[in-house]
């Protein structure tokens, strides 16, 4: 899942970015309200984590603008503003959840998982399967024909993209956006390397190359 993190405290922002990446989120971090609006208009995000006390345009205005533009992604407010009125304003502006600083990281992760499940309705899915492959999206564990398989973080993210939509063709740009955040260097053959590793760890026909378009998960799983 791709997350927009909006936090002007650089130490906290960097720590949160690293913590979320360790949970297999792709995280893009901005420090101002105007940058947040520009990012939301330019890129497809699955979730947003929004501070309120931002320079220039505060978080409430960002949320109001996002909702006025019909952007439907779940938004979690993460702020030190603890009054009941602040919480009411944030939720009425269009936020989906509200978490106070200081906070426990595990609670933040749980709330983001809950928002992600709601966004992917109709039903929460904690396990994806295809042929003999099983992916536990909650614990980030993968098995093939009953045996555990070790994947890198980006291999895991890429596999989840394919398993969520078997048979759909993804362009290179769509796949790179799913596994790399802004500012992360992407070597010219990085995507091909990840796909090669997935084929090697499962089977050669797992991911098909659609010439001139991109890649897709083979809709007919190998025996």
Secondary structure by P-SEA (a helix, b strand, c coil): cbbbbbbcaaaaaaaaaaaaaaaccbbbbbccaaaaaaaaacccccbbbbbcccccccaaaaaaaaaaaccccbbbbbcccccaaaaaaaaaacccccccccccaaaaaaaaaaaaaaaaccccccccccccbbbcccccccccccbbbbbcaaaaaaaaaaaacccccccaaaaaaaccccccccccaaaaaaaaaaaaacccccccccccbbbbccccccc
